[in-house]
Every structure is written in structure tokens, then in C-alpha cells.
Amino acid sequence: MTATTATSNSDALTGETYPVEDVGAVRVVRGTGIMVGMRIFRRGSDDRSDSAGGGSSSSGTSTGTSARCPELGTYGIDINADPGPRMGDIGACEECTQLGEHHWAHLRICLDCGHVGCCDSSPRRHATAHFEESGHPVMRSAEPGEVWRWCFLHEAMG
């Protein structure tokens, strides 16, 4: 069971105080269902354990993550082993660019084929559409400094 810590925060604009609860790596504003943050595990960090109780294996995959999601276990954590962007640009959504659009929230890269698509916070959600069309289950954030992976099948982060 994950330990929780109850605290309160105050809104910088209004000065209102509201209760928050730290639940593992996520802070939840009590009574609202709002998650305020998420812990990102960085390469080279000694703290890679997750809620399933695993850590890093000698092969470079997270053993706890692979226990809940076998797909995440098949993709290593080394971004140098990932496929390159298939259109050559990791900084642009393939479909949005073809449509003449250049505004998206964040980008994701498919770890099967290198497709770069915009995230679900973007209007067109091309990364999810790619999964639905191709069946490729795992993608990684294509944002600078982010290394997390997401499995669409199990809705699991690794």
C-alpha cells in the first residue's frame, strides 16, 4: 500500500487554502479529483522502483513495470535504442505537418516504427490515432528531457 501524507496548499492568486494529499508520486487535491503532479524517473537515477515493487533489471528494463505490462517490458529504457523518427523530424507531428498545422501540445514517438504524433492534449490526438490504426502499443515522450514510456493497451507508464 502506498503511504499518503495530508497537507494543505494555498492558491498564489486568491490566497485560498485547500487540502492536498500526497499519494506516492502523485499529489491529489482532495475533493476535486485533480492530480497536481507526476514523478518522472530519469535515466541514471538510483530510484527506479515503482508501485509493483520492481526496480531495474540487468537488461535495462523495469521489472516492476513489466510485471503489470509485458509490452513495456519488451522496450528498453535506453532512448538510443529507440527507432529514429520515420519522417526525420522528432520535433513535428507527422499528420499535423501534412495538414499544414504547426500547433500541438506535446509529441510522442512510437517505439515500433518511429511515428511522431501529437498527444491527447492536442486537438487532433495523432499519437493515439496511430496506436488505434497500427496496433503499435508503446510510445515514448518526444519532449526534450522526458524519457517516460506509455502502453496504450494497459494504460501503464514505464
ABEGO torsion letter per residue (X at the ends): XBBBBBBBBBBAAAGBBBBBBBBEABBBBBGAGBBABBBBBBBGBABABBAAGBBBBAAGBBAAAAAABAAAAABBABAAABBBBAAGBAABBAAAAAAGBABBABBBBBAAAGBBBBBAABAAGAAAAAAAAAGBABBBBABBGBABBBBAAAGBBX
